[in-house]
Amino acid sequence: MPSDAVFDVPRATASPPPHLEAWTLPPGWTWGNEALLQGHRHYQEVVDALGRSLSLVSAPNASHSEWILQEARALAHRNHPSIPTTYHYWASYEESRRGPGYLRRWIGGETVLSRIARLGPENVPVALQVLREAGSTLAYLHDTGSAHGDISANTVWLTPGGRLWLLGWEWVLTRSQIPDGLRPNLLHAPRPPEWTTLNVWQPTIASDQWQLAAMLFTMLTGETPPERDAPPLSLLRADCPQALAAVLERALSADPAARFPTIAALLRDMDRHVNVRQVMITPEGDELPPALDTADARLRWATADDYEILSPLGDGMFGSVWRARDLSLAREVAIKVLHPHIAKDDAAVARFRREARLAAQLAHPSIVPIYDTDSRGDIVWYTMELAEGGSVASLIARSGPRAFEEIAQQVDDVLEALIAAHASGIIHRDLKPENILIDRYRRWRIGDFGIAYALGDEHAGSSGTPSFAAPEQLLGEAQGPATDCFALASIVYFVLTGVAPFGDGSGEMILARQLADTLPERLSHDGFPDALNSWLRHGLASRVEERFADAQEMRIEWRQVVRSIRRAEDARPWWRRLIGGTQEDDGENVQTRST
């Protein structure tokens, strides 16, 4: 089968790579910190003048300029939630010193293959979600008269916010638009039997269906199915519904004629026989039916016709978070539901509602907006903007510690949000990596303001994550702005190192380390630049009076740290740094983001 054996698994690259070195970005734009190479395409993060993270898609091979133009044109006319559309195409002109390449949204998260390698086989609800959303995307594509031809665990991406994206669009073109002799590298992609028999790469509606089913087989078992005679899925995965197993086994038939006539027909058959969404038929009134004994069932009953509950996003001390679709406004949101034992406390619920309304008034770009709060029976929830990039905790778990320059502006923005909140008399009390959420433009935003403040007094002395709690919080003493400052310093240490400053364990163990003034390892060995080391020591002081008094003071010193580190890393002569804050080298604009 024709293939040039290009490395098709996404891998990080230098930022920017050699083929982009001569590019000049528009004024106010900067190169981002992330970049991926997959097959014949390079994906480089760029930050536009509005601070949004975008993906610059380019071809490392200069002879592929016409190919990438055709890909950009085709994507510009696609309209599906799981297909990234073209924002802008940069042609190659000598005057602009950039191009060819196109811009689309930056897609965070990871491939299905990376997720399986990290977490093992998926649970059935997630697999069903992928089948539904990827199948819907392919059904849309097939209706336009095209087939994909490269459906695999490497081309399907899942974001931390639960969204699915289908990539590999360079192959969804006519044969005349793809350079001669090039085909997808199927080393990590399932290969339909008819391709092997004929020794061809010939995408069809039937081959897309086989590849989709093969990817679901891999998600559920951790193994790629053989091209023929795949073992019964029900034997490999006991909790897989028999109806789902039957649907996938038919789609994996070696004979294309034995498969479903279309992917749309596959999805209809699945919906008829597999209980993907629970339909709640309940008596009148607000009393919770006793049969609804699971969190998702209770939430579906409570939200009734207002929201479609899509998938769980996380679970914490105070409640669980769910991805949902607001049916009245046709948008996706996040719903946080209080745990039942908290929802039974009328005083806590009343205060939660009051403070959630107050938090909703904090209209700040670095605070996740709260849309609404409501209840039914003993189910209490609020809706907020969906953080498509997940949380800082999931970012570190997925990608490891981050570089200082990557987080410099993000920390400054979070501190600005804390200044606004403290000025309104709101102390968060539960800042932790799980509560620093990331939006679609990769900006950090504080979540859970309302719930943390509302329940702070009732839960004094405890924290969802003791590793990031200040000593006065673990002791149950009075808490103020300095409590949030301690938590943010702990988060910065965690993001830079991948570990909490005083380790993990019970609140008592962590408190003992804090009160013993046992410095974290990197601080005790001067593992950071001096300015950063001093800032972290100041923020992590066990005594409140030795700590930053408030977020304003903390932000002023943080900016001094950023300037100090950037000055140390700036190789320009002192007299050029004195002229201005913009680095210029032979006319190329390499501005850094202002702090």
Residue, then its C-alpha position, 0 to 999 in steps of 0.5 A: m500500500p503506498s505510504d511514505a511512512v511519515f511519523d503519524v503519532p502527534r509529537a511535540t516539536a520546538s517552537p517554532p520549527p525551522h520551516l517557520e523561522a522566516w515568518t513574521l507575525p502580524p503586530g501584537w501576535t506572538w508564538g505560543n508555547e505548544a506545537l505538534l507535528q503529525g504526518h505532513r502537517h505541523y500545528q503551531e500555537v500562536v497568540d493573536a492581538l486579543g490574547r486568543s490561542l489559535s492553531l497555525v496549520s502549515a506543511p513542513n514540505a514547501s512543495h505541499s503549498e497547493w495541498i494545504l491551500q485546498e485543505a483550508r478551502a475545504l474546511a472553510h465550507r464545513n459546518h459541524p461542531s466537531i470539524p475545525t473550520t478555517y479562520h484565515y488563510w495566509a498566502s505566501y507573499e514576499e511582502s508579508r513574510r508568512g505563508p502558506g498556512y491557515l488559522r483555526r482554533w487551537i485544540g487542547g486535550e489528547t488523542v484517543l490513543s494517548r488517552i487509552a495509553r494513559l488511562g487504559p480502556e474506556n468506560v462504556p458511557v465515554a465510548l458511547q459518547v465518542l461513537r455518537e459524536a464521531g458518528s454524527t461527524l462522519a454522517y455529516l461528511h458522507d451527506t456532502g459526498s465525501a469519505h474520510g479515510d483516516i479514522s483512528a485513535n490518532t485522528v480523534w481528539l478529546t478535550p478535557g471539557g468532554r468535546l470531540w474533534l475529528l482531524g486528518w482533513e488533509w486526506v478528505l480531498t480528491r485524489s488530484q488534490i493530494p500529492d502523488g504517492l502520498r497516503p495516510n500512514l496506517l501504522h496506527a490506524p485500523r485497516p479495513p479488510e477490503w483495503t488489504t485484499l485490493n492493496v489500495w487506500q480507497p476511502t468509502i462510506a463503508s470503510d469509514q464505518w469499519q474504522l469507526a467501529a474498530m476505534l470503539f473496539t480499541m477504546l473498550t478493550g485496549e486492543t486493535p481488532p484484527e481485520r477479519d474474525a474479531p473476537p466477540l466484544s462481549l467476551l472481552r468486555a463483560d460490562c459492554p451492553q449486548a446491543l452495543a456489541a452487536v452494533l459494533e460487530r456488524a460494523l466490523s464485518a469483513d464484507p462491506a455489504a454486510r455492514f450498516p448501509t450508512i453510519a446514520a443507520l448505525l446510530r439509529d440502531m444503537d439508539r433503539h437498542v442501547n440506553v444512551r440517555q435515560v428518559m425520566i417519567t416521573p409523577e407530578g411534584d418535586e419529590l425525588p423518585p426513590a428509584l433514581d439512585t445515581a447522580d446522573a439519574r437524579l440530575r436528569w430528573a431535576t433539570a427535566d426539559d431544560y438541559e440535556i446531560l451529556s457526560p460527567l466532568g469531575d467530582g469534588m468535595f462539595g459537588s460534581v460537575w457535568r457537561a450539559r446542553d442548554l436546550s433553550l439557548a442551544r449552547e453547552v454549559a457546565i452544571k455543578v450539583l451539590h452533594p446530597h449531604i450538603a444539599k440537606d443543610d438548608a442554611a448552607v443551601a441558602r447561603f450558597r444561593r446568596e453568594a452564588r448570586l454575588a459571585a455571578q456579579l464578578a464580571h471579570p475575564s479571569i473568573v468563570p461566569i455563573y449563569d444561573t442557580d436552581s433546585r428541584g427537590d433536594i437537588v441543588w445546582y448552578t450552571m456556568e460557562l463550560a471550560e473546554g480546556g479542562s483544569v490546571a490539574s488535568l493539564i499537568a496530569r496530561s502534559g506535565p510541569r509547565a515552563f515559567e514563561e508559559i504561565a507568567q501572564q496566566v498567573d498575573d490574570v488570576l491575581e487580577a481576578l483575586i484583586a477584584a473578588h477581594a475588593s468585593g469582600i469575597i474570599h475563595r477559600d478553596l483555590k486549587p488546580e482543579n478550580i483553575l479552569i482553562d477556556r477555549y483560548r487557553r486562558w486560566r479562569i477561577g471557578d467555584f467562587g460562589i460555592a467555596y465562599a458560601l460553604g467556607d464557614e460551615h467547613a472551616g478547617s477542611s479543604g477539598t485538597p489539603s495540599f493547597a490549603a493554608p495553615e489557618q484553614l487547616l486549623g479552622e481559624a479565621q481566613g482572609p485574602a492571605t489564605d487565597c495568596f497561600a493557595l495561589a503560591s502553592i498552585v504556581y509551585f505545583v504547575l512548575t514542578g508537578v508536585a504540591p509544595f508540602g506533599d500529599g496526605s492527610g490535612e494533619m500531615i501537611l499541617a505538621r510540615q507547614l508549621a515546622d517551616t519545612l521548605p519544599e525541596r525546590l525552595s530549600h535547594d534554590g531550584f528556582p531563579d532567586a526572584l521566583n524563589s523569594w516570591l514563593r517563600h513569601g507566598l508560602a509563609s506559614r504565618v499570615e503576618e509574614r505572607f503577602a497581605d493581599a492579591q494586589e501586593m502579590r501581583i506587584e511582586w509577581r510582575q517584578v519576578v517576571r521582569s527579572i527572569r525575562r531580563a536574565e534570559d534576554a541576551r540583548p545588550w543592556w542599551r537595547r533593553l533600555i530602548g524598549g520592551t520589544q525585542e527586534d532582530d533584523g526586522e522580525n517582530v518577536q514581542t513578548r506578551s506584556t505583563 
